[in-house]
Amino acid sequence: MRDGDRTAWTGRTGLTVLCALLLLGDLGWALRERAVQELFKVQLLRFSQDALVVNVLLGALPALMALSVGPVIGAWSDRARTRHGRRIPFIFGTVVVTALAMTGMAFADRLATLAGCWIVFEMAAIVGNPLFVALITDTVPHHVVGRFFGAFRMVSLATGAGFFFTWFGNDLLQVFRPLLLAITAVYLACMLVVCWRVREPDYPPPAPRARWHPVQQGDGQWAWLFGGVALGAVAVLPININAINASAQFGVDAAGFGAAIALTYTISLLLAWPLGWLADRYHPLRLGGVILVLYMAAMLLAWRLVDGRQAFLCALVVHGVLSGAFLSGTAALLPVLLPRERFSQLAAISASVTALFTMIATVALGALLDASGRDFSLLYLAGAVVAGAGAGVWCVLLRRFI
């Protein structure tokens, strides 16, 4: 498209080009999401194996610092009108900050430096993720958005599977720096292409307001939705954050752990497109509710049955497949339900609610693990309890929105 062409992407060719550009951005985004956290966990273990420290750094502290930033920037983005669009300038800013933080982590040789770079990285990710989803919502037609997010998840999962198959082994610390720098370069290149080539549609002028507020009267109607999304996200965090630490308790080395995660991503890759189709056909709320119930049941079984290496790896794969299915099946939920004119702001509020829940849950979980002598079987029980609460909220959402 020409630089001056600010109309919506139309026709099969235009939609194909748009999707290709966004999926290229997804490649860089997926490397950041799938690989960097795992590399950080491995590097962090060099300095501390304290469960509370791990959960605070990976969950509570970034969530606390980003809690109020996301809605403000989201509202700012919704009302912005620039020649580059209302999303791209903000996405560009978060991309630069993220790349700088990743570079800092690569060269960090002390816990304080590593933790500081990680916090900046997480803040940029928490702010940037809703903006990228908002860009997709603004440009991809709603009647195919579920299938697009299915393709989005396929790229993300294929990237994760490739990373774990290729790089995640017992010698990971030896390649930590060059690998993280290479990921930074790929991420930066992919996202800069998105910022350069994706053209946003023309937007109507923002509604005039006497005073600017990041949260408006009437936003309370979305409270149940944001709470349900938060509980679904938090339910999978106990294992997502602590699985590497837990693997030692069950006799699993890094190579075995990496192979299990790669298998998880491969299975999830095969499910992503069908789940996107089911979301378009039956609604993301219905799909998400079913998966939450299945996850709760699976984690309760794991709590009772996991007692060794093979059982741990099987439970890890089941956790990964079901949590991935939840993300794939509900990826289009906010784009389908939230109004487009305020999508970024409301999505950022949702992310802040998730951040608040994450902060409380991860601190509590870290303290519980330390108090129990690092009994990592409690991870399954914690996931099941939160998933059960989420399923209850999901029932309310089904009555409200369907």
N, C-alpha and C positions, 0 to 999 in steps of 0.2 A: 504494500500500500504506500502511496505517496505521503510525505510528511504532513501535507495540508489536509489529507483526507481523514476527517474525524467522524465519519459515519460509521454505523455498526457494520460488523463483518457479515456479509450476506452471500448467499449462494453456496453450493457445495465446495467450490474451490476456496473461497474465502474462509469458510468454516474449517476446512482441512488445514490450511496454512495457520490459522489461529491456534487450532488444537496442537499442531506440530510445535509451534513456538512455546505454548504453555507446557507441553510435555517435556520439551528441552529444559525449561526452567525446573520442572519437576525432577529431572535427573540430578541437577545440582542440589535442589531442596532435599531430595531423598538421601544423597550422600551426607548432607549435613545432619539430617534427622537420624538416619540408621547407623552411621559409622562414628560420628564425633562423640556421642554420648558413651558408646562402648569403649572407645579409645581413652576417653577421660576417666572412666571407671578403672580401667587397668592401670593407668598412670597414677591415679589417686591411691591405689593400694600400696604403692611404693612408700607413701607418706603416712597413711592411716588406714586401719581396718575397723575403726570404731563405727558401729552401725548407725549411731545417732549422727555422727559427722557425715557419713555417706548420704543419709536421708535428708539432712538439712541442706547440704550442698546441691544435691540433685533435685530436690523438691521445694523445701520450705523457703529458703532464702531468696532464690530467684523469683518465686511466686510472690513473696512479700514485697520485693522491690518493684516488681512490674504491676502490682495490683491496681494502682491508680493511674499508671501511665497509658495502658492500653485504651481505655474508654476515651481519654482526652485526645489521643492521636487519632483514634477511630472517628470521633466526631469531627475533628479537624479535617480529616480526609474526606468525609462525606460532604462537607461544605466547601471544600477547596475547588477552585476552577482555574486551571493553568493550561498553557498550551501543550503540556505533556500529559494532561489528564488529572484525575483526582486521586489515583492510586499510585501511579508510577513514581512520582517524586518521593513519596514516603517509602515505597519498596526499595528504591535506590539507596536511600539513607540507611535503612536497616541492613541491606546487603553489605555496604562498606563497613559498618560497625561490626557485623558478624565476621567478616573476613579478617579484620584487624584482631578481633578477639581470638579467633582460631590460630592466627599466626603467633600471638602471644602465648597461647597454650603450648604450641610446638616448642618454644624456646624456654618455657618456665622450668626452673630448677629448684624451686622452693614451693612449699604448700601454699603459702600466702599468695604468691604470684599466680600459681595455677588456679587457685580458688577465685581470685579477683578476675582473671580472664574468663573463667567459666561463668561467673555471675553476669558479666557484660554480655557474653555470648547468649545466655539464656534470656536476658532481658530483650535483646534484639530479636530473638526467635519468637518470644511471646508476643511482642508487638507486631512483628512482620508476618506471622502466619495468618492472622485474620485479614490482613491487607492483601495477601496473595489470593486467599479464598474470595475476597471481595472483588478482586480483578476478574477472577473466573466468573463470578456471579454476574458482573456487569457485562461481560462479553460473550459468554456461552449461552445459547438459547435454553430456556428452562425445560423444554420438552425432551432434551437429550442430556441434561445435566447429570442425571444419575449414571448414565453410561459413560459420560466423560470422566466422572470421578472414579468409575470402575477402571478405565484406562489409566487414569492418574495413579491409582493404587497399584496397577500392574507394573508400571515403570518403577514406582517406589519399591515394591517388593522384589522385583528382579534385581534392582541395584543392591538392596540389602542382601539378597541371596548370594550375589556375586562377591560382595565384600566378605561375607563370612566364609564362603567356600575358599576364597583365594588368600585372604590375609589373616583371618582370626585363628591363630595357633599359639603354641607354647613360646614362640620367639617374638611375640608381638611387641614387647618392650624395645627390642633391638631396632625395629622399623618404625617406631612411634613417630619420630620427628619427620622423616621424609614422607611417610604415608599421610600424616596430617597436613603437611604443606601441599602435597599433591591434591588432596581432597579440597583444600582451600582454593587452589587454582582452578579446579574444575567447577566448583560451586560459583566462584566469582565470575568465570567466563559465561556459564549458562545463564545466570541471573542478569548479567549485564546485557546479554542478547535480548532477553525478554524486555528489559527496560528500554532498549534501543528500538526494537522492531514492533512490539505490540502497540496498537493504537486503540485507545479507548473511544467509545461512542460519545456523541454530544450529550451533555447533561442539561436538564432544565436548571434555571437559577435556583439556588437554595431558598427555602422559605425564609422571609425576614423574621427576625426575632429581636425583641428589645434588648435582651441580654443573652449571652451565649452560655449554655449549660451542657456538660457532657452527658448528663442524664436528665430526661424530660419527664414531665408529668404523664402518667399513663404507661410508663415502661414497666411498671409492676405486673402488667398482664403477662409478661414473659418470664416471670419468676419461676414457675414450675418447669418451663422448658429449660431454662438455664441450669436449674438444680438437677434435672434429669440428665442433661448432658454432662454436668460436672461429676455426678455419681458414677456414670458409665466410664468416664475417663479415669477417675480415682480408683475404681475397682481393680484395674489391671496394674496399677502402680506398684503394689507390694512386690510382685514378682519382677516387673520390668526394672525396678531400681535395684533390687537385692539379689537377683538370680545369680550373678557372677560370684558374689560373696557366699551365697548358699551352696554353690556347686561343690565347694571343698568339703562341706559337711557330709555330702553324699558320694564322695570319691570321684568326682568328675573333673578332668583336666580341661585346659583351655581349648584344645583341639576337639575334644568330644562335645564341649559346649558349643563351639562354633559350628560344628556339623549339624547339631540339633536345630540351631537357629536358622541355618541355611535351609534345612529341610522344611522348617516351619514357613519360611518365606516362599519356598517353591510351591507348597500346598496352597498357601494364601493367594499366590499369583494365579493359580488355576481357578480359584473361587471368585476373584475380584470382579471380572466382567459379569458372570451370572448374578452376583449379588447386586451390582449396579442395575442390571435389568430388573431384578426383583424389586429394588427400591423404586424404580420408575413405574413398575406395574402395580405394586401393592402398597406403596408409601414407606418411607424410611422409618416412621414410627412403629409400624407393625413389625418390620424386620428387626429393628433394634430391640424391641421388647422380647421377642422370642430368643434372640441370641443372649441377652442378659440372663434369662432364666437358665439357659443351657450352661452358661459360664458359672453361675452360682452352683448348679448341681455338680459340675465337673470339679470345681475347687473343693467342695465338701468331700467328694470321694478322694481327691488327692490328699486332703488333710488326714484322712483315716488310713490311706493305703501306701503313701510314699514312704519308703524306708531304706532305699538303696539306690545305686547308680542308675540302673535301667528304669526303675519306677520314676526317679526324678527326671530323667531325660524324656520319658513318655509324657509326664505331666507338663513339662516345659513346652513340648510340641503342641499338646492340647490347648494349653494356655495361649500360646502364640497364635494358633489357628483361630480360636474363638475370639480373642481380642482383636485380631486382624479382621475377622468377619464383621465384628461390631463396627469397627472404623470404616470398612468398605460399605457396609449396609446403611450407615447413618451419615456418610460424608455429605450427602445432599440435603440433610435435614434442615440446617439453618438457611441455606439458599432457597429452599422451597417455602419455608414458613415466614421468614423475616421480610419486611418491606425493603425493596431495593434502594430507595432514596436514603435510608439510614442504616444500610446493612453493615457497613464497617463499624459504625459506632456500637450497634447492638451486638454484633459478633465479638467485639472487643470487651463489652460488658460481660458477655457469656464467658469469654476467656478469663476475665478477672474473677468471676464466681468460681470457675474451675481452679484458678490459682489459689483462692482463699481456701477451698476444700483441700487442695493439695498441701498447702502449708500446714493445716491442722493435722491431716492424716499422716503426713510423712514424719512430722515431729513425734506424734503419738506412736507411730510404728517403730521409729528408731529407739525411742525410750523403752518400748515393750520388748524389743529384741535384746537390748542390753540387759534389761531386768531379768529376762528369761535365760540368760547365759547364751545368747545368740542361737536360740532354737528356731531355725528357719522353717520348720514345718508350720509355724504360726502364720507364715505368709499366705498359705492357702485358705486358712480360716478367715483371715482379714479380708482377702479378696471376695470370699463367698458372702460375708456379712454385708459389705458395701454393695455388691452386685444385687443382693436381695433387696436392700433399701432402694437401689436404682430401679429395680423391676416394679416395686410398689409405686414409685413416682411415675414410671412409664405408663402404668394403668390409668393414672389421672390424666396424663397427656393424651392418651387415646380417646378418653371421653371428651376432652376439651377441643381437640383439633380434628377428629375424624368422626 
